[in-house]
Each structure stands twice: as C-alpha cells, then as structure tokens.
Amino acid sequence: QFDHISAMQRDVLEFARGERSLFMRKVYLVPFFEEIRAALEPLMERNGVELVLDLQEKGVARFDEAQMTRAVNNLARNAVEAMGDRGGKFTIKVSRDRDSSLVFAFTDTGPGIPKEIEHRLFRSFVTSGKQGGTGLGLAIVRRIAEEHGGSVDVHSTSRGATFRIRLPREE
C-alpha cells in the first residue's frame, strides 16, 4: 500500500509539473497482465467484484510498463468505486485493431458515467462525487495514453462504462 501511495504521489507531482518520462521496452503481455491480476485481486475481492482477463492478444508490445500499470490501476479503482457496495464485474480485454493498434478495454458493470461530466471526463479535477477523489485519475490515464502516441476514449450506458486505451502499432 505504501508503494502504491508513493506512486500516486509521484504521479500527481509529475502531472502537475508536466514532466514526461517514458521508459519504452518490450513487454510480454501475458506475464504483464498476470501481475496486474495479482495486484488487483485483493481490491476486487474485498469489494465483491469479479475480475475477468480476456487476453485475445498474447504476444509482445512496446510500452512503459510502470506507466501502463498506473493507468490500469486508476481505471480499476474508478470501476470498483463506481460499482459500489453491490459489486459487479470488471473485465480487462486486450486485442489488436484492424490497423494492428493494441487496444486495452476496461469494462465495469457500474451505473455508467453521469451525462453532465462525460464530455469533460479526462480534464483535471473532474470527479463525480467520490469521497476523497482528486479528479486527476482519468487526466493521468489520458496523459499516459497520449505520451505513448495513443488515445483513450469512453463509452457509457446505464449498465456500465468501457474505457479503451489504444496504442499505435510499434514500428
């Protein structure tokens, strides 16, 4: 927990300073997401959330492992908070697009995103009434995606939300 809090603190400081520091390397997707699963399962189990990994792409990709781990953690924590006491299901799907872009899709079974904030969701300090939320989590996710040359988008309904991070094909 201490390491996680320290990483979050570094995230906020780097974000505030506008610092960019990517360490791009070859990442084997199966072990990467198995580590993600191991790190997230205690949080998910405590909150009655089923974690599903759907790895349709099992090869290798190039990205900053620490930065992508932060993005996944931010999205997972938001999903758990959105689902609240009733629990639900959080699915991480990894696939390739037609243009060979790597796509990470994160889907929850929460109530969806309030329409009044959906259009400004990835801006700093936008939050939906979360206790102690800073409103920086999704802004940091967007920064990480963009620093990798990619993008992030969201699709939301009353039955949940799906965030997609797209990373361009490695040359």
Contacts in CASP RR format, 6 or more apart in sequence:
PFRMAT RR
TARGET T0000
AUTHOR 0000-0000-0000
METHOD contacts of the structure
MODEL  1
QFDHISAMQRDVLEFARGERSLFMRKVYLVPFFEEIRAALEPLMERNGVE
LVLDLQEKGVARFDEAQMTRAVNNLARNAVEAMGDRGGKFTIKVSRDRDS
SLVFAFTDTGPGIPKEIEHRLFRSFVTSGKQGGTGLGLAIVRRIAEEHGG
SVDVHSTSRGATFRIRLPREE
4 73 0 8 1.000
7 70 0 8 1.000
11 70 0 8 1.000
11 136 0 8 1.000
11 140 0 8 1.000
12 134 0 8 1.000
12 136 0 8 1.000
12 140 0 8 1.000
14 21 0 8 1.000
15 124 0 8 1.000
15 136 0 8 1.000
15 139 0 8 1.000
15 140 0 8 1.000
15 143 0 8 1.000
20 147 0 8 1.000
22 64 0 8 1.000
22 67 0 8 1.000
22 147 0 8 1.000
22 148 0 8 1.000
23 64 0 8 1.000
23 65 0 8 1.000
23 66 0 8 1.000
23 67 0 8 1.000
24 62 0 8 1.000
24 63 0 8 1.000
24 64 0 8 1.000
25 62 0 8 1.000
25 63 0 8 1.000
25 64 0 8 1.000
25 65 0 8 1.000
26 60 0 8 1.000
26 61 0 8 1.000
26 62 0 8 1.000
27 60 0 8 1.000
27 61 0 8 1.000
27 62 0 8 1.000
27 63 0 8 1.000
27 65 0 8 1.000
27 68 0 8 1.000
28 59 0 8 1.000
28 60 0 8 1.000
29 55 0 8 1.000
29 57 0 8 1.000
29 58 0 8 1.000
29 59 0 8 1.000
29 60 0 8 1.000
29 61 0 8 1.000
29 94 0 8 1.000
30 55 0 8 1.000
30 58 0 8 1.000
30 59 0 8 1.000
32 65 0 8 1.000
32 68 0 8 1.000
33 53 0 8 1.000
33 55 0 8 1.000
33 92 0 8 1.000
33 94 0 8 1.000
35 69 0 8 1.000
36 69 0 8 1.000
36 72 0 8 1.000
36 92 0 8 1.000
37 51 0 8 1.000
37 53 0 8 1.000
39 69 0 8 1.000
39 73 0 8 1.000
40 51 0 8 1.000
40 72 0 8 1.000
40 73 0 8 1.000
40 76 0 8 1.000
41 51 0 8 1.000
43 49 0 8 1.000
43 76 0 8 1.000
43 77 0 8 1.000
43 80 0 8 1.000
44 50 0 8 1.000
44 51 0 8 1.000
44 76 0 8 1.000
44 80 0 8 1.000
44 90 0 8 1.000
47 80 0 8 1.000
47 83 0 8 1.000
47 84 0 8 1.000
47 87 0 8 1.000
48 87 0 8 1.000
48 88 0 8 1.000
49 79 0 8 1.000
49 80 0 8 1.000
49 83 0 8 1.000
49 87 0 8 1.000
49 88 0 8 1.000
49 89 0 8 1.000
49 90 0 8 1.000
50 88 0 8 1.000
50 89 0 8 1.000
50 90 0 8 1.000
51 90 0 8 1.000
51 92 0 8 1.000
52 89 0 8 1.000
52 90 0 8 1.000
52 91 0 8 1.000
52 92 0 8 1.000
53 91 0 8 1.000
53 92 0 8 1.000
54 91 0 8 1.000
54 92 0 8 1.000
54 93 0 8 1.000
54 94 0 8 1.000
55 93 0 8 1.000
55 94 0 8 1.000
56 93 0 8 1.000
56 94 0 8 1.000
56 95 0 8 1.000
56 96 0 8 1.000
57 94 0 8 1.000
57 95 0 8 1.000
57 96 0 8 1.000
57 102 0 8 1.000
61 102 0 8 1.000
61 167 0 8 1.000
61 170 0 8 1.000
62 170 0 8 1.000
63 102 0 8 1.000
63 148 0 8 1.000
63 167 0 8 1.000
64 144 0 8 1.000
64 147 0 8 1.000
64 148 0 8 1.000
67 144 0 8 1.000
67 147 0 8 1.000
67 148 0 8 1.000
68 104 0 8 1.000
68 144 0 8 1.000
68 148 0 8 1.000
70 140 0 8 1.000
70 144 0 8 1.000
71 140 0 8 1.000
71 141 0 8 1.000
71 144 0 8 1.000
71 145 0 8 1.000
71 165 0 8 1.000
72 92 0 8 1.000
72 104 0 8 1.000
72 106 0 8 1.000
74 137 0 8 1.000
74 138 0 8 1.000
74 140 0 8 1.000
74 141 0 8 1.000
75 106 0 8 1.000
75 141 0 8 1.000
75 163 0 8 1.000
76 90 0 8 1.000
76 106 0 8 1.000
78 137 0 8 1.000
78 138 0 8 1.000
79 90 0 8 1.000
79 106 0 8 1.000
79 108 0 8 1.000
79 110 0 8 1.000
79 161 0 8 1.000
80 87 0 8 1.000
80 90 0 8 1.000
81 130 0 8 1.000
82 108 0 8 1.000
82 110 0 8 1.000
82 111 0 8 1.000
82 112 0 8 1.000
82 160 0 8 1.000
82 161 0 8 1.000
83 90 0 8 1.000
83 108 0 8 1.000
83 109 0 8 1.000
83 110 0 8 1.000
84 110 0 8 1.000
87 109 0 8 1.000
88 108 0 8 1.000
88 109 0 8 1.000
88 110 0 8 1.000
89 107 0 8 1.000
89 108 0 8 1.000
89 109 0 8 1.000
90 106 0 8 1.000
90 107 0 8 1.000
90 108 0 8 1.000
90 109 0 8 1.000
91 105 0 8 1.000
91 106 0 8 1.000
91 107 0 8 1.000
91 108 0 8 1.000
92 104 0 8 1.000
92 105 0 8 1.000
92 106 0 8 1.000
93 103 0 8 1.000
93 104 0 8 1.000
93 105 0 8 1.000
93 107 0 8 1.000
94 102 0 8 1.000
94 103 0 8 1.000
94 104 0 8 1.000
94 105 0 8 1.000
95 102 0 8 1.000
95 103 0 8 1.000
95 105 0 8 1.000
96 102 0 8 1.000
96 103 0 8 1.000
97 103 0 8 1.000
97 166 0 8 1.000
99 169 0 8 1.000
100 169 0 8 1.000
101 150 0 8 1.000
101 166 0 8 1.000
101 167 0 8 1.000
101 168 0 8 1.000
101 169 0 8 1.000
102 166 0 8 1.000
102 167 0 8 1.000
102 169 0 8 1.000
103 164 0 8 1.000
103 165 0 8 1.000
103 166 0 8 1.000
103 167 0 8 1.000
104 164 0 8 1.000
104 165 0 8 1.000
104 167 0 8 1.000
105 162 0 8 1.000
105 163 0 8 1.000
105 164 0 8 1.000
106 162 0 8 1.000
106 163 0 8 1.000
106 164 0 8 1.000
106 165 0 8 1.000
107 160 0 8 1.000
107 161 0 8 1.000
107 162 0 8 1.000
108 160 0 8 1.000
108 161 0 8 1.000
108 162 0 8 1.000
109 159 0 8 1.000
109 160 0 8 1.000
110 159 0 8 1.000
110 160 0 8 1.000
110 161 0 8 1.000
111 158 0 8 1.000
111 160 0 8 1.000
112 156 0 8 1.000
112 157 0 8 1.000
112 158 0 8 1.000
112 159 0 8 1.000
112 160 0 8 1.000
112 161 0 8 1.000
113 121 0 8 1.000
113 128 0 8 1.000
113 154 0 8 1.000
113 156 0 8 1.000
113 161 0 8 1.000
114 128 0 8 1.000
117 126 0 8 1.000
117 128 0 8 1.000
118 154 0 8 1.000
118 156 0 8 1.000
120 126 0 8 1.000
121 138 0 8 1.000
121 154 0 8 1.000
122 138 0 8 1.000
122 139 0 8 1.000
122 141 0 8 1.000
122 142 0 8 1.000
122 152 0 8 1.000
123 139 0 8 1.000
124 135 0 8 1.000
124 136 0 8 1.000
124 139 0 8 1.000
125 134 0 8 1.000
125 135 0 8 1.000
125 136 0 8 1.000
125 139 0 8 1.000
126 135 0 8 1.000
126 138 0 8 1.000
126 139 0 8 1.000
127 133 0 8 1.000
127 134 0 8 1.000
127 135 0 8 1.000
138 152 0 8 1.000
141 152 0 8 1.000
141 163 0 8 1.000
141 165 0 8 1.000
142 152 0 8 1.000
144 165 0 8 1.000
145 151 0 8 1.000
145 152 0 8 1.000
145 165 0 8 1.000
145 166 0 8 1.000
145 167 0 8 1.000
148 167 0 8 1.000
148 168 0 8 1.000
149 167 0 8 1.000
149 168 0 8 1.000
150 165 0 8 1.000
150 166 0 8 1.000
150 167 0 8 1.000
150 168 0 8 1.000
151 165 0 8 1.000
151 166 0 8 1.000
152 163 0 8 1.000
152 164 0 8 1.000
152 165 0 8 1.000
152 166 0 8 1.000
153 163 0 8 1.000
153 164 0 8 1.000
153 166 0 8 1.000
154 161 0 8 1.000
154 162 0 8 1.000
154 163 0 8 1.000
154 164 0 8 1.000
155 161 0 8 1.000
155 162 0 8 1.000
155 164 0 8 1.000
156 162 0 8 1.000
END
